[in-house]
């Protein structure tokens, strides 16, 4: 925990130490001497051009970055003139009105992917007043959307991993795009996911091939940076070979102890680890390495450079930059049951949330304790209306659901494989370590019943009974589950 991060998870170090066993910092070589790790070298790089455009992602604290970079300029005897894109940004009230159609009212989780562009957040005519001072040694325009100023200068991009954005949001250290102040973390995440990240990904892609310098801005006192051409060459090389993203880890209401007990390189002062996000690319990063120095950038970067090489022609034709595969570990060893849940059908997720693809899953049981269960589908005598009424009663009265009355369960064994297509009711019972392999949109889980458990903030997690009932396939029940959804059972 620091003043700008609320988490026990370690900040990515500048230098990598030798890993033993499971490597939480997988690195891809960019070449010897290609990553720099100080503000002074960056200041000298900018001073050589005379003008710089410093753009970047939401969650970057541009004020802190500019302050540190300015100190470096002073140390080399250069006095820059600074311009800030905030002068051209619309007011928070104007931006609230702009994004209102995509917030889905007071829904605590879901919105609609905004079809907006970065230009919509600015009074574009005001960029005309952001003009370099001919008398200055160095002119710098800094802030989100800086490339819109149209300067012919060095284009510097400040990137930040999305898990770090969330840690900063939880600490109240950053705001949403165009907001005056932080909001509650879950509200901020909803706006990030459906609006800010969508808009800024489009902007990042538009300028990506023109970026001269990439900066990993997650460490404010010790940035790492690399030349744009070196970064792009490394990404192209990665796209034609096997590569691994940087995993990240989160505690949760139902989380367990397997991950913490078996991966000692992780922070141990946590109540549990519920998730190991191994490949959920809207949020994972890629680590580039030079010698022992590390620079992280968001996964979408490799898709912008060579997406077709990563996923193949047909897949790229269908999904574009939306990488379609997701892998994570669910750990509830000595923890709790996951919520009873399902995922939406493709037309539903497209019409209601603006997503490109939906979430189909498999559960592979990597480890479990004797008697562990997987909840999958319904009992033979299920009556949908009765089930829906029982869920509603449980929610309204805070009473337990008679799970065995309605829901089928299967005893889990190591190496069992369960198939969970769209609309299938499912949950991992406690004492499983599940490798979840699915398609990517991972927040679209419609929870029906959460065992009356509270989240780590002491509040119930939101349920989505109506949405679940709209998507459940009630014919997935009884013997059909064993015949069609239990692919391998030992």
N, C-alpha and C positions, 0 to 999 in steps of 0.2 A: 504493500500500500504506500503510495506517495500522495502529494497534494494534487496530482493530475491523473492518477490511475487508482481505481478501486478494484483490486484483485490481489490474490496471493501469488498469481502466476508470474514467472520471471520475465522480465523484459529481455528481448533478444540481445545477447552481448555483442560487442563489436568484434571480438575475436573468439574463434571456436577452439574449444579444448578437445582433446582426444575423447571420443565417445566409447563407452563400454556397453555392449548389448544394444538395446533399442535406442536408436539415434533420434532425439527430438529436434535436431537441427540438420536435416539433410541438405547438403550443399552441392551446387552445380558450378563447375569451374568456369570462370570468365576469362582466365588468363593471369599470368603473373604480373603484379604491379598495376592492376586495372581498377582497384577499389581504393579510394582515398578516405581518410577518416578524421578530417578536421575542417573547421570553418575557414582557416587561413588559406588553405589550398584552393577552396572554392572561391574565396574572395579574389585571389590572384587570377583564377580562370575567368571570372566575370570581368575584372578590370581590364583584361586583355582585349575585350570586345567593346567596352565603353557603355553598352546598353544591355540590360537584362530584363527578361520577362519571367517572373517567378510565379508560376501557376501551381495548382495542386488540388488535393482532395479535401473534402469536408472531414473534420476531426484533426487536421493539422492546426497547430497554434501558430499562425503566421506571425503574430506579434512577437512571440518569443524567438522564433527563427530569425526574424529581421533584426531584433536586438542583438542576438549573438553574432550574426553575420556582420552587422555594423561595427561591432567591437573588432572583428577581424580586419575590416577595412581600415579602421583607425590604426591598428598595429602595423599595417604595411604602408601607412602614410597616404591613404586615399580617402577622400570625403565624398560619399555618394549623395545624390538627391533621390529621395524616396517618393513614390506615388503609390496609392492604395486603391484597389478596386472597390472598396466599400463606398467610395465617393460616387460610384455609378450604380450601385445596387439599389433596387427598389426598397421601399420601406417594408418592415415586417408585416404591417397591416395589408399592404398590397400583395405581398407574397402569400399571406394566409388566404386571401381571397382567390389567388391564382391556384393554389393547391387544394382548396376545399373539396372540389368534386372527386378527388382521389383519396380522401381520408376515410370514406365510408362512415361518416358520422362519429359516434362515440364507441364504435366497435373497438375493443381493447387490443385486438391482434391484427385484423385484416383491413387492407385498403385495396386500391387498384393501381397497378403499375402506371405511373404518369407518362403520358405521351409528350412530355414537355422537352424543351431544349434549354441549355444554359442561358441562351440569350433572353429567354422569357423572364429571368430573374433580375435583369438589368434594364435601366434606362439607357439604351444603346447610344443615344445622342450625347450622353455625358462623357462617353469615352473620348469624344473629340476634344475635351478640355484636358485630357491626360496626355500632355505633349512633352517630350524630352527637353530639358534645359540645355541649350547649346553650350553654355558656359561651364557646365558641370563636368567634373572628371569622369563620373559614372552616373548614369540614370538607371533607376530600377523601378519597375511597376510590379507590385506584389499583391497576391491574394487570389482566391478562387476566381477563375475566369479571366486571369490576366492576359491570356493570349488574345482575348477579344479586343484589346487595345490596338492591335495591329502593328506593333512596333517591329522594326527589323533589328532585333537584338538576340542575344543568346537566350534560348528557351530552356528554362530550368523547371523541372516538374518535381514537386514534393509529394511522394507517395506514403501511404500508411496502411498497415494491415487492418482489416475490418474488426478483428477481435480487439485490437488496441483502441479503435474508435469506441467500441462498446465499453471498455474499461474506463476510458476517459469520460464517456457519457454518465456512467454510474457515479463518477466522482464529481459530476457537475462542472467539469473543466472545459467542455466544448459545447457548442450549440448545433442545432440543425442548420441547414443551408438557409441563410437569410433571416434567421431568428435572432431576437435581441438578447435572449437569455436561455439557459438550459431549462428543460422540462423534466418530468418524471422519466427515468431511464426507459421504461417499457414504451411510453409514448414516443420518446425519441427514436427508439429502435424501429417502431412501426413506420415513422416518417423517413428514417434512413432507408429502410428496405424498399418501400413503395415509391418514394419520390427522389430523395437526395442521391442515392447510389445509382438509380436508373439514369437520372439526368447527367450526373458526373461521369458515368461510364461512357455515355455517348460522346461527351465532350473530350474525354481522355482518348477515346478511339480516334476522333477526328484529328487530333494534334499529335498522335503517338509517333508517327514516323518523322515528325519534324523536331522532336525533343532532342536538345543537344546534351543535356545533363539530367540524369535521374538521381534523386536524393531519397534515401530512406530516412524519413522524418520522425520515426517513432522514438528515437533517443534524442532529446532536445539539446543535451549538453555535448553530445559526440555524434554528429551526423556521419553517415557514410554516403559516398556518392561515386558515380561512374559515368563515363562518357556514353552518350546515347547509342552511338554506332557499336560500341563494345557490348552494350546490353542487348541490343537487337540481334547481333550476331550470336550471342550465347543462347537467346531464346529460340532462334531458328535451329541451332544445333540440338537443343533440347527437344524440339518438336519432332525430330527424326529419330529419337532414341527414347529409351525408358527414362523416366524421371519421377521424382517423388516430391509432393508438396510438404510444407511445414505443418505438422499436426498441432492442434491446440486442444485444451482440456478444460472442462467445466464441471463444477459441482452441480447437483440438482436435488430436487425434493426426494426422489427415490434412489439416489445414487448409492454406489457400493464401494467396496474396499479392494477389489482385485487389482485395478489399475494402480492405485496408490501403493499397494503392497509389492507389486512386481516391477514398477518403473521408478527406481529410486532417484533418478535424475530430475523428477518432478518435485515441485513444492509439496511438502508433506503436512504443512499446517492448514489443512482444509478438512471439512467434515467428511467429504467423500469425493469421488469422481464419478459422475453419471455418464459423461460423454468423452470419447476421444475422437475429435473431428479429424479424420485421416484424409478425407478428400471430399469436402463440401465447398466447392470452388467459388461460390459467391463470397465466401469469407476467408478461405485459405490463402496463404502467400507462398511464393517461391523464393528460396534463398540462393543468391549468387555468391560465389566465393572466389577470393584471390589471395593466395597464401593462406593465412588463417583469418583474414578479414571477411566479414559477412555483410551483405546488403539484401534486404527483403523487399519484394514488390508483389503486388496483388496478382493472383493467378490469371486474371483476364488479360494481362499483358502478353502472354504467350499466344492467346487466341487472337489478339489484334494483329500480331506479326505473322503467325503461321497456323491459324486455326484449322484449316483444311488438312494440313499435315498431321495435326494432333488427333483428329477424330475421323478423318477419311472424307471423301467427296460426298457420298450420299448423306451422311450424318450432318455434314456442314451445310448442305443444301437445305436440310429440314430445320435445323436449329441455329444456324449461324454461330455466333459467339457464345451461345448458351451451352456450355459443356454439360452433357446429359447424364453423367454417371456420378454416383455419390457413395461413399463408404465411410462408416463410422462404427465405433464400438460402443455398445450400451452396457454399462456395468451396474448391476444391482445385487452383487454378492453381499449378503448380510444387509441389504438395503430394503427397498419397498417394491411393490408392483408398479409397472408403468401404467399409465392411464389406459382405459378401454377406449379404443380409437379406430378411425378409418381415414382413408385419403380420398380426395374427390376424383370423379370421372373427368376426362379431358375436356369435353364441352363445358362442364361446370366451372372448371378452374379458368378456362379461357374467357368465358362470358362474365364471371363474377370478379375475377382478380387480374385479368389481363396477362396471365402467364402463357408461355409458349408450350410447355410440356408439363405433365403432372407426375405424381409420385407413386411408382409401383415398387414393391419391396420384396426382399427375401430376408429371412432370419437364418443365419448359420450359427449354430451353438458351438462356440469355441471352447467353453468350459461351463460347468454347472455343478451344483451340489445334488445329491440324491433327492428325488422327489420334486425337483424344480419343474414348473409348468410353463407352457405357452398357451395363451388363450387365443383361440382361432375359430371364427365362425360361430354358428348357433347350434342349439339343441334341435332335434328333429321336430319337436312340437312348437317351435317358436311362432308366436302370433305378433306381428310387427306392432300393431296398435297397443297391445298390452306392454310390450317392451318399451315403447316410447313413453307410455304413461308412467311406467315404473321409473324410468330415468328422470322424468320431470318431477315426480314425487320425491325422489332422492335429493334432487337439487333444491327443491323448495323447502323441504322439511329437514334437510341435513341428516337423513337416515341412510343406513347401508343398503345397497342394491343386493338382491338375492342373486348373486352372480351364477351359481350352479344351476339355478332354475332356467336361465335363458342362454347361457354362453357355454360353448364347447371348450374343453381344455385337453391338451395333449401333454403327456409326461415328456420332458426334454432329456436328451442324452448328448454327450459330447459328439460333435460332427453331424447331428441332425440338421436337415435343411427344410425350412418351411417356406412355401410360396404364398405371397400376400398381394394379389392383384388389386386393382382399384376397387374400392367399395367393400373390401373384406374387413370385418371386425377383427381386431388383433390386439395383443398386448403381451409383453414378456413378464411372466411372474418373477418373483424375487429369486435370487440365487442363480442367475444366469449371467454369462458374459456372451453377448450377442454381437456377431459381425453383421451389421446391417448393410446390405448392398441394394441400391435402388437408383431411381432417377432423381434428379437434383432438387426440385423445389421443396426444401425440407421444413419450412414453417407451416405447410398446409396439412396439419394434423387436426382433425376434428375430434376433440376429446368429448366423450359421452359421460364417462364416470371416472373419477380420480380417487376412489377409495377413501373419500373424505379427508385426504391428505392436504397439508398446507405447503406452499412453496417456501423457499429459503427466507423470503421476506415476511413469513408468518401469515400470509394471505392465501386464500384458495386460488388455484389457477383457473382461468376462465374455461368454461365448457361451451361446446357448440353443438348442442343436441339437435337443433333444427337442421343445421347443415349436415350433420351426420346422418340423420334420418332421410334426408334427400338423396344421399349417396350410397347407403348400405344395400348390399345384395343379400337379401334374406334367404335366397335359395342355396347359399353356401352354408350347409349345415349337415349334421349327422355323418353318415358314412361317406358322403361326398367330400368331406374335408380330408379324411384319410386317403381317399382314392385320388384326389386331384390337387391337394394343397400340401401334403406331406411328401416331399420329393424323395427324401432319404431319411430313414429312421433306423438307428442302431439298437 
